[in-house]
């Protein structure tokens, strides 16, 4: 790993020349090389640390700058990141240097200090990105100086500085929606998680740019130089049935995929073309794995067998029979001499990998065995027992049980760390638990938060864990701290298998959506810290003045945002469960929020301070609304009631009963005389707002009604339903009007424009649709979301019309609605966050240097003008 460290180092650091050359540096070169070659990695690091100590006037001092220089000059490139990233001294050094530049109003100079800038990017420290974000947001001149470098790159030879400048701006959270960046030259820039909606990037030099997780919806990259561009993932592999297991060969040159139709697909990882398909199993292939030398593949199946395949001829070698139930998992011992398989029959069976002869039967689980793994030294086997909620550790030679480890939910997968000291197990209790492999004691618990994990794997370095599960996502975790890394979005159904490539550079994930998705493991590490919700956004609303937005989330908070800049304001904390609905009082002075914790909370809209709580519901509160006078609040709940509250005293005035299922939406008429409520009982009910008496019951929807709203005139009501339609009703007569059809999944939210001439609807099909309120004609469809759009609101601001949306993808987004001669265009103004690559309608006509794999990825993601044809 180390190149020889010579005494020439002193020539670069005159201060060090005052001291006597260290004993190590005075040794002959060949002796030093021998010492370095015999040191294990940890001792090399200690030696390296010792060599970074220099002297000044005879006193030893530690020099981060020298350490960085030695790493860059003397350490092979592939090891530099692993040395720099965990080094707290270098992180602090980078932060201090940036702070010094900031204090002297010269922070823009960092883009010219290439070694420091590279260090800032590699350490990927949240404090550093927070400093950059705050500095750029607060200092208009700094932002302009950085943008000037980018602009200069069009005509001057300043590509490297311009690439650094654009990288810094993106990491500071600056968004480039609709910006004219035509002809910029920023090769190698790290634009991961950048927002470039409808940006003009024609004829730009984007060679080697990192676009991982970037939003490039409708961006124009025509004739751009794109050789070596990284999108953070490769095109997905489409299979004909669900993907239950995927694994790389030991040399990384092939990948085997076990499928629900009983076949195994083998892919060449250089081109991701299918090499062959293995037929033989008569049931689902549940697990597939390579032998340590790569000469053999073992597959486990619902047909109760394990089959061994020769990887040279791809012929079946042995069929291992003996299990009396579905075989869920199979693993090779590190020597390759033994195979372990876990089954529905509650046992783990051991086999000779060469002869196929049966060995020990490990008995102890009280229900089916879902996963098996060997320790790296081959002395231990770990097995996860799904229903019995345990992980059991066995002696691989004697078959004796050593330890029993417990989860609080069904265990699904188990894996050893590369050094064998730790075991990771996943379960339906939404946790990944880390255990000491020697003592069986629990090290720590990683909270999955959202969904159950089905599969877990360590990176080859052992520093990272990847998991996949019922949230349809792949998640990365720090194996030592348990801290959450990136969430990789793309699967549309449960993720059943995850695996690292032997190099650790790539992750493969297989799912019930019949795809294998391929991710760049390093690209996804480089995201800047994003301010915003950490779970789905359930409700959004404009303040009456139009200067502020409030958003509610499953993360139990309400957040306030500046409408114009998108800057996050106060975070309102107090609810103990999902916040389902948020609304401003008519004066804009107060905010009300409803929660699954069965309460309505009132807050000061300016300070964010809590006021008081309205208690009375005995089911989730799904919707809240103020009366036009601001004196009354209506709340709808899963307890099937609508409750009316006095805003000032907090006392309950009326309980409106009549729905026979959960109330999903409630709103006042513009006059304040009437209330309308929507319910999962498929009806819309009208009520007298003063007496609480029931009026019309509107019937017609064939599934739950999720949202209801009055037209600004008060003459019409629109309702959205899980039956995929929006229905219009007369307020006074209750008569049905137009039925708006077009959504391909349930409608989650519906709202009139401020003029009342248009209606917008959103839902689980990940679109927002605009309709003409009088004719029912669809005017526009907004795409590019990465989850259900749960809520949105309209507002007229400075003679322009805007929409704010809240989505399952955790984002709050503001869109400008532009009408020109009856045609509507919806343009993104800003987005609080996004966590998936978006290439919908991106133009890449005549783009230069795109690899075949990138071309296929672009085509799969809906880019326009992709050169070449793919079946």
N, C-alpha and C positions, 0 to 999 in steps of 0.2 A: 504493500500500500504506500509506504514511504519511498520517495526518491531520496538518494543520499543527501544528507544535510552537511554542507561543507562550511568551512570557516569563512567563505566569501560573504556570508551573511553580515559579518562585521563591517564589511566595506560599505554597506548600505546604511549602517547605524553607527556613526562616529562615536556616540556616547559610550557605546559598548567597548570601544577600543582601549579605553582607559583601564579596563579590568584585565586580569590575566585570563587567557583563554581557558574555558572549562576543561576538566579532565576528559570528558567525552569528545569534545571537538578537537582535542589534541591527538586523539587516536588516529592511526592510519585509516584511510578511507575504506579499505577492504575489511578492516576489523569492525568499523562502524556499521557497514552494510550487514555483516554477519550478525551483529547484536540486534539490529532492527529486524532482520528476517526471522529471528528466533523469538521475538517478543509476541505475545498474544495481543489482541486488539486493545484491551483495556490498559495493558502496560505500555503499549506504544503511545496511547493518549497521555499517560503520566509522564513519559519521557518527553513527549512533545510539549507538555505544559512546562516542564522544567527548562526546556530550551527557550521558552518565550520570556524568561526572566533576564533582564539586562541590568547594567549598573550605570549609575551616574555619580561621579565623585566618590566612587567606592561603595555607594549604598545600592542595594538591590531594589529594583522597582519592577512592577509587572506592567507589561506593555500590550494592551489589546491590539494596537495598531500593528505591532510586530507579529503578534499571533495571527492576525488576519493576513498579513503579507506572507507568512510562512505557509499558511494553509493554501493560499492561492498559487504560490510559487512551487511548493514542494509536495503537495498532496494531489494524487490523481483526481481528476474532475469528478468521477462518480462517487468519491467519498467526501467531497467538500461539504455538500449539503448536510450530511449526517453529523459532521463535526461542528458546523456553525450553528445549526438550528437550535440544539439544546443548550448551547453555551450561554449562561446567564450573563457572564462578563461582557460578551460581545453584544448581547441585546442592550445592556445598559450603556455600553460604549456608543452604539448607534443612536440611542435615545438622547444621550447627553450631547452628541455632536449636532443632532437636529435641533435640540433646544437652543444651543449656542447660536446656530444660524438664524433661528427664529427670533431670538432676543436682539440680534443685531440687524433685523429686517432684511436678511439675506437668504431666507429659506429657499428661494428659487435657485440659488447656487448649487444646491445638492444635486441637481440633474447634470452638472458639469463635473462633479466629483464621482467618477465612475465606480471606484472601489467602495466608497461609502454608500452610494446609491444601491449597488448590488447587495451589500450587506443588509440594508434596510429591507429589501425585497425578500431576501433569503430567510432572515430571522422571523418574518411574518408575525410580528408582535402586535397585539391589540392596542397597547399603549401608544405605539408608534403611529398606527393608522388613525387613532383618535386624535393625536397631535396634528397629523397632516390634515385630517378632515376639518378640525376646528380652525386651523390656520387658513385653509383655502376658503372656508365659508365666511370667515370674518374679515379677510383681507382681499378686497377686490383687485388691488394692484398685483398681488401675488398670483392670483388666478390669471390675470391678463398677461403677465410676464411668461407664465408657462404656456398659455395658448399661443403667445407670439412665437415661441420656439417651434411649436407645431406648424404654424403658418409659414415660418421661414423655410421649413424643410421642403416646401414645394419648389423653391428655386435655388436654395443654398445647400452646401454640403455639410449639413448639421444633423444628419439622420440619427446618429446615436443619442445626441442630446434631446432631439425631438421625441424619440422613442421613450426616453426616460421621463420627459415632461408629460407626455400623454399617459404613461403608466401611472405617474404620481396623481394626475387629475382623476383618473378612473378609481384608483385606490382611495382617494379622498371623497369619493361618492359623487363627483360631478357627472351629470348625464348629458348625452350628446344627441338628444332627440331632434331630428330635422336639421341638424347642423350641416353646413357646407364644409366638408373635409376633403373635397375632390382634389386628388393629386398629392396628398400628403405622403411623406416618406418616413415611415416609422418601423423599419424592420426590427424584429425581435421584441417589440413592445409586449408587455403583459397587460392585456386588456380584459382579463378574466372578470366575469360578472359586471362588465360594462353595459351601459344602456345606450344603444345606437338605433333606436326606432326611427325608421325613415331617413337615416343619415345618408348623406351623399359622399361616397367613398370611391367613386369611379377613378380609374387610372392611378390609384394609390399603390405605394409599395408596402405591402403587408406581409412580406416574406418572414416566415418564422414567428408570426404574431400568435400569442396565446389568446384564443377566444373562448376558453372554457367557461360554460355557464353564461355567456353573454346573450343579451337581448338584441337581435339583429333583424327584428320584424320589419319587412318592407325596406330594408337598407339596400342601397345600390352599390354593388361591388363590381360593376361591369369593367372589364379590361384591367382589373387590379392584379398586381403580382402577388400570388398566394402560395408559392412554393414553401413547403415546410410549415404551413399554418396548422395550429393545433386547436381542435374544437373540444378537447377533453374527453372525447369518446369516439368510437368507431361505429360504422353502420351496424344495426342490430341484425341478428341472424333469425330469419323466419322459419319456424318449424311447423309441422302439420298437427302436432299435439303438444300437450303441456310439457314443459321442461322441468324435470324433477332433480337433475343433477348435472353439474358441469365441472370438469377438472382439466388442468393443463398437464401435458407430459413433462417429465423431469427436465428435459432440455428446452422446454417452452416452445417447441416447434409445432406441436399439435394440441388440439383440444378435443376431448371426448364429451359428448352430451347424451345423457340418458333420458328417454322420452316415455310419455304416457302410453304410446301405442306399442310398446315392447321392443322398439329398435334403439340402436345407438348410432349417433352421427359422429363422424370423425372429420375435423377441420384442419386445414393447413393454416397456421396462425400468421404466416407472412402475407397471404392474400385473402384469408378467410373464405377460401373456396372449399367445398365439401370434398373430402378424399374418398370416403366410402360410407356405406350404411351397413351395420351389423344386424343380421336377423337371426332369431333363434328363440328368444324368450316368448312365452305365451301370455305374459301379463306385464303390467307397467314395470319399466326399469326404474327402480327407486334410488339406486346409488351406483356410481361408477368411479373407479379409481385406477391409476397407473401403478405398476410395480416400481420400486425405487430406481431400477436401471432402465425402465421404460420398455422392456421387452414384452410385457404382458399387461393386459387390462382385466380387471375383475369387475363384474356387474352383478348387482343384487336385484331381485325382482319379486313382484307379487305372485309369480308362479311357484314360489317357495324354493327357488334354486339360486345358487351363485354360479355364474359361468365365467370361465377363463378364456381369453382370446389372445392369440399371437399377434403382435403388432407389426411383424414383417409380412406375414401372409394374410393377416386378418381372418384366419380360420379359428374355429372353436377348438380349444385344447382339452378342456375338462368341463364337466357339469357336476357341481358339488351339491348333492342331495342329502337331506337329513332333517332340515327344518320342516315343521308341520304347520307353519303359518307364513304369511308374507314376509320376505326378507327386506328390511328397510335400509340397512347400511352395511358397507363392507370396507375393510381397510387392510393394507399390507403392513407387516412388520418392517422396521427400517432395514433389516438385512434382506428382505424380500423372500424369506424362506417360509413365512407363515401368513395366513389370512385369518382375520376375525370377521364374523358376520353377526348382526343383531336382527332379531325377528319378532313378529307378532306372537310367537309361541313362548315369549318371556325369557328366552335364552340367548346367550352369545356362544357361537360355535367356532372352534379353531380348526384350521385345515393346513395340510402341507401344500405349499404353493406349487411345488414341482410335480408331486405324485397325485395330489388331490385326496390323499388319505385324511380321514377325520381324526382330530385330536380331542382336546378337552372340551367339555360342555360346561359353560359357566352359568350356574343357576343361582337365583337369588331375587331377581326382579319379580314383582308380583303382577306386572302387566307388561305390555309389549315394549320391546327395546327399539328406540328410535334412532340411536346413533352410536357408533363405536370409533375409537381412535387409539393408536399406539403412541406411547411416549417416544421421544426421539432416540433414547438409548435402547428401546425395545423391551425393557424390563416390566413395563406396566401397560395395562389396557384400561381405558375409561369407557364406560357405556352410559347412555342416558335412557332412563326408563320413562316413557312418555306419561302414562296415566299415573304411575306410582310416584311421580314428582321427584325422582332421585337421580343422582349421578353416582355410579358405583365404580370403584377403582379395584382392579384385580392384578394379581401377580401373573405375568404373561407366561411364566414357565410352569408353575404349579397349578394355576387356575384358581388359587385361593383368593377370597374377598379380603381386601385391605381396609377400605373405607367406604362409607355411605354418606353422600352429600345431598342436602335437601333444598329444593325449591318450594315455592308456594303455588306453583302452577305446573302444568304438564311440561316436561322437558323435551326438547326437540332436536338438539344438536350439541356436540361436544368437540373441543379441539385443544391440542397442546400447543403451548408457545414453543418456538424453535429451540430454546435452550432447555426445555423440559421442566422448568421450575414452576410453571403456571398452567392452569387449565381454565378454559372459558366454556361456559355452558349457557344455552339460551332456553327460554321457556315462555309459556303462555301468560305468566305473571308480569309480562312486559319488562322483564329485566334480563340483563346478561350478568352472570355472576362469575367472578374470578376467584380461583381457589389455589392454595398452595399444593402442588402436586405431591410433595413429600409428606406433609403432615395432614393433608385433607382439610386444613382450616380455611375459612373464608377470608380472602384478601379484601375484596370490595365488591360492591354491587353497582353496575351501570344501569341507570334507569332509562328504559326505552321510551318512556313517556306516552307514545301514541299507540303503539300496536305490539302484538306478540312477534318475537323473532323466531324464524323458522330455521335459520342457518347462520353459523358463525365461523370465522376463519381468521388466523393471524397472518400478518404480512411476513415475508421471509426475514425481515430484520427484527421482528418481534415487537416493534414499537407501535404498531397500529393493529386494530381489529376492525374487520368489516362484518356487518350483519345484514340480513335481508329477512323480510317477513310480511305480515298481513297489512302493513301500511302501504304496500306496493312500492316501497322505497328500499334503497341500499344506503346504509348509514356507516360512517367512519368514526372510530373512537380512538382516543389515546390509550394504549394498553397499560400505561403506568398510572396515569392520573384518573382515567375513566372519563375524561372530558369529551364532550361531543364534538366531532369534526363536521364535515360536510354531509348533507343529505343529497343523494343522487336520485333525481326524479326521471321517470321515463316509462317504467313498467305500468301496465294498466290493470294488473291483478297481482295476487300474492306472489312474493319472491321466495322460491323454494330452495335455491342453492346459490352460494357465493364462493368464489375462489380467487386467489392471487396467482399471477404468473410467477414462475421461479425467480425472475429478475425483480419482482415487486413493483414493476412499472405499470402493470395492467391488472384490472379486476374484471372478471366475468361473472355475470349474474343470470340465472335462469328462472323463468316464472311460469305461472299458470296461463299467462297471456300468449303462450307458444313462442316466445322469443328468448334469445340469448342476447344480452346487452353488454357492450364492452366499454370500459371506462379507463381513462388515463389516471392512474392512482396519484401521480404527483401534481397534475394540473389542478386537481380539486383541493389541494392544500393551500392554494395561493389567494384565497378570497379575503377581501378586506372585511373588517368587522362592520356589520350592517345594523343600524338602529331600526327597531321596529318590533312587531309582534313575533313571537316565537311559535305561534300556532295559528290555525285558520282564523281569518277575520269573518265574523258572523254578522256584523252590522256596521254601516257607515252613514253619516249624516252631516250636512253643512250647517254651520251656525247661521242664524237669520241675517247677519251682516255679510256673510259670504267670505269672511276673512279666516275662518277656522274650520277644521274638520274634526269630528270625533269618530273614533273607530272602536268597536268592541270585539273581543276575541275569546277563543277557547282557552287562551293562556291566563284567563281570569282577570284581565286588565282592560281598562279603557285608555286609549292614547289620544292626545290632541296634536294636530298638525297645522303648520302654517300653509294656507292654501296656495300661495304663490311660489314659495321656495321648496315646499315639501319637508321643511325642517321639523323634526320631532319636538313637541313641547312637553307638557306635563304628562305623567303616567298616573292614572287614578287606580289605586290599589285598595282592596278591601273585600271584594267578593271572594268567596271560597270555592267557586266552580265557574264553569263557562259563562261568560257574559254574552247573552243572546241578542240583546237589543239596546240601543242607545238613542237618545233624542234630546234636542235643546228645547228649553222653554221658549215661548214666543218672544220674550224680551231678550233672549240670548244670555241671561245672567246665570241660568242654572242648567244642569244636565241631569237627566234621569237615566238609570241603567237597570235593566232587568236581567236576572241570572238564573242559572239552573240551581243555585243555592236557595231558591224559592223566595227571594227578596227583591225589592226595588230599592236602589240606593240613589240619593240625591247629592249632587256635588256643585260647588261653586265653579262656574265655567272659566273664570279668569285665574284663580289661584290654584284650582284643582283640589281644594280642601273638601273633605267629606262633610256633609250636612246632617242628614239623618236617614234612617232605614224604614221602609214600609213593610211590615210583617203581617202575614195573614194567609197567603197562599200555602197550600200543602202539596204543590207539584211545581215542576220547573216553570219559571216565568219566561215566556217565549217572546213577548212583545210589550212595549210601553209606548204611550202617546200622551202629549199634553193637549188639553182643550185650547181653542184659539184664544180664550181669555187668560190662560195661564193659571187659573185657579184650581184646575182639576187634572188628575192623571188617571188614565185607564191602563190597566194591565191585563194581559191575557195569559192563561196558564194551562199547563197539562192537567190541572185539576178540573178542567172542563168549564171553568168560569171566567168571566171578565169582572174585574173589581175596579171600582171608582173611588179615588182617594182625594182628600182635601190636601192641596199642596202645602199650605201654611202650617196646619196642625198635624198632618200626617194621618188623620183619622179616616177610617173606612166609611164611605157614604152609602154605596150600594154594592151588592153582589148580583151580577147578571147571570142567571142560570137558564139553560135551555139546550146548549150543545151536549151531544152524547159522546164526544171524544175531545181530545186535546184542542185547545184554542191556539192557533199558530200565528195569528196576526190581528191587530186591532188598531183602529184609526178614527179620529173625529172628522165630521163633515166640516167644510170651511166655515159654516155659520155657527158651528158648535152645538147645534140642536140635536144632532144625530150621531150615533156611533155605529160603525160596521165592524163585524168580526168574522174571521175565516177560521175554519176548523178542519181537523182530520176526519170529521164525520161527513166530508164532501159538500158541506153547505156553507153559505154566507148568510149571516143574520144581521138585521138592522134593529137598533135599539134607540129609545128615547134617552137622550143624554142627561136629562134632568130627573125623570122619574125612574129610569131604568127598565121601563116596560118594553117588551119585545114587539117588533113590528114584522116586516116581511121576512120570510125565509126563502133565500134564493137557491134553487136546486137546478142542477144540470151537469155539474162536474161529475166525472166518473171515478175520481180518486181524490185523495186529500187535497184541500185547498191551503196553500202555503203562504199566500200573500194577498192583501186586498188594499185598495187605495181609491180615494175620491178624485175626480177631475177638479181642477181649480174652480170651475163654475159651480160645482156641487151637484150638477145634474146627472152625472154618470159615475159608475163604479167599475173598476177593472179588477179582476181576480185571476191569479195564476195558480196552477195546480200540477200535481204529479201526473195528471193525465196528459201532460205535454202541451196544454192549451192555455191561452189567455181568453177570458170571457168578459164581455162588456154588458152592463146592466143599467136600466133606468133607475135612478135613485128613488123617485116617488112611486112609480108603478111597480118596480121590481121586475119589469119585463126584460127578457134576454135580448141582447143585440148581437153584434158581430162575435164570431169565434175566430181568434187569431191562431193559425196553425203554422208550424215551421220548426219549432224546437224538436230535437230528436230525443230528448229526455225531459224529466220533470222540470217545471218552472218553479224557481225558488223565490223570485222577487219581481215585483211589477211596480212601475211608477209613471205618472204623467209628467211631461215637460212643464216648465213654468207657464208657458202660453196655453197649455192644454191641448195643443194641436197634435202632439206626438205622444206615444207611449213607448217606454222601454221595458224590456223583460229580460231576465237572466235565469240561468239554471244549471242543472247538472251536465248539460251538453257542452259546457265550457265556452259558451257564447253569450254576447249581449245582442239583442235584436231591437231595432227601432221600427215602430209601426205608425202609420197614419191613423189618428184616433177616429176620424170620421169614416174612412173607407175600409180600414183594417188591413191595408196593403203594407207589406214589409218594405221598409225604406233602406235599411242597411244591416249588415251583420258584422259584429266586432269579434275577431278571433285572436288567439295568442295567449290566452290564459292557460294556467297549468292546474286547474281544479275548478270545482263548482264556484260560480259567482253567487254569493249568498245574499248580497245587499248592494244597493247603489242609490245615489241621489242626484237630482238635477239642480242646477243653479245658474241664474243669469248674473254674470260678473263683467262689468264694463262693456256692456252691449255684446258680450260673447256668451255662448251657452257651453256649460261644462257638465260632465258626469264624473262622479267619484264612485269607484267600485271597491268592494271588499270580497276577498276570495279565499278558498281553501288553501291556496298556495302562499298564504300568510301576508299577501300584499294589500296595500292601499294604493290605488292608482287614480290619477286625475286625467281625464280625456277632454279635449276640446271637440265639440260637435259643430262642424262647418257645413252650412247649406248653400249650394250654388245652383240656382235654376232647377230646384226640385231634387237635386242629387246631394246625397249626404256623405260626408267623409268624417271619420272619427280619428283624431290624432292624439297620441300619448303626450301629455304635458310632463308628468313625472311619476315615478314609481318608488314606493318605499323599499321594496326588495323584490328579488326574484331568485329562484334557485334551480333553474333549468335552462339549457341552451334553447333558444328560440330562433328558428330560421324560416318562419312562415313568410312566403312571398319575397324572400331575399333574392335580389337579382344578381346573378353571377355570370351573365353573358360575356363570353370571350375572356373570362378570368384565366390568368396564366399560371402554370405550375401546379395546379391542383392534382393531388394524387388520386388514383382510382378509388381508394377507400373513401377519401373525402368527397369525391364526386357522388358516390353512392349514398353517403350520409346526407349530403345536401338534398339529394333527390328524395330520400325518405322523409326528410323534415319539411318538404314543401317549398324548397327554393325554386326560383324561376331561371330558365336558361342554362340548366346544368349541361355541360358538354358530355357527349357520349350517351349510350343507351344501356340500361340495365333491366334485366328481366325481373 
